[in-house]
Amino acid sequence: DHRDLHSFPTRRSSDLYRGKAGPVARAAGITIVARGVPTVLEGEWPSETVTIEQFTSMDALLEFWHSDEYQAAKKYREGQLDLNFIVAIEGN
C-alpha cells in the first residue's frame, strides 16, 4: 500500500493539511508543474502518483520549507502518509 499526498487516510486530514500548507506555498511562489500517475519505463516507482513543484529559486523553497508556518502545517500530514521521498533539485 503506497500512499502519497493524494491519498490521505481521510478527506478531513487532507483538507487540514492543504488548508494550512497551500496558502503558505502559494505565497512562496509555488507552481505545480505536473501531477499524476507516472509511466514507469524501467524499474519500479514506489508510489501511485508524483507531484513536481517549482519555486522561483532554491532560496525561496528553503525559506518556505523552514518557515514556522509550513512547519506547523506539516504536522497535519505527519503520521498520515507514507512518503517515499521529498527532494529538491536546483534547475538552470
Protein Blocks (a to p, Z undefined) as FASTA:
>chain_A
ZZdfklcfbfklmmmmmmmmmmmmmmnopacfbgcddddfbhjdfbfbdcddddfbfklm
mmmmmpmklmmmmmmmgokaccfbdcddddZZ
